[in-house]
Amino acid sequence: MADPILSLSNITKVYNLGLPAEVTVLHDIDLEIEKGEFVAIMGPSGSGKSTLLNIIGLLDRPTAGTLMINGQDTSGLQDAELTHLRGHKIGFVFQYHYLISAFTALENVMMPMLVDHGFQTQSAEKRAMELIGRVGLTSVAYNQSNNMSGGQQQRVAIARGLAMNPDILLADEPTGNLDTENAKSVFDLMREVNHSSRMSILLITHNLDLAQQCDRIIRVVDGRIKNDA
């Protein structure tokens, strides 16, 4: 690939290493993702998809292997360095939105910027409002998240995932709790972000109809990549 934003080489993940209950969840994963690609990751429950996404998102460390993000080897980074890289380069959207229920949509989107201390409150609010508009929720920007529909909450979660303008958006079953119409709307929104920003997106999904609209489908079975097309 001409411009890999992600490169995984021989990534292995073992839990309970050296113990009787030792289990290998990922086996020698080799994978490259190009800048601007929209990639679906599919596989049965327990196949290692979420573990793979957690390692890519620097939420977990591999037992062995090398993970490169935008040309940077993450292997020797300390926890604080990983946290900084994750906060600036990677956005997350999960199946459950994990919004703060007492906060408004706008406040939820502002949170990553305020936690990072790289934004003053005024500039964070301005960018958050722009993102709220981008996901089509300007009219409910000041609604508390627990007073919004599931589809609206997931759109807020996407806006929050974009707050730090990451290079990579990781989405773990973001449409899993939504009906067909809202699932399509959320997917279309991510596709629009992908096209307009050249942001790389990795989407874990069981929805084959949505996966077939991505640039590639990677199938993970028993901790191994079985198909990449």
Secondary structure, 3 states (H helix, E strand, C coil): CCCEEEEEEEEEEEECCCCCCCEEEEEEEEEEEECCCEEEEECCCCCCHHHHHHHHCCCCCCCEEEEEECCEECCCCCHHHHHHHHHHHEEEEECCCCCCCCCEHHHHHHHHHHHHCCCCHHHHHHHHHHHHHHCCCHHHCCCEHHHCCHHHHHHHHHHHHCCCCCCEEEEECCCCCCCHHHHHHHHHHHHHHHHHHCCEEEEECCCHHHHCCCCEEEEEECCEEEEEC
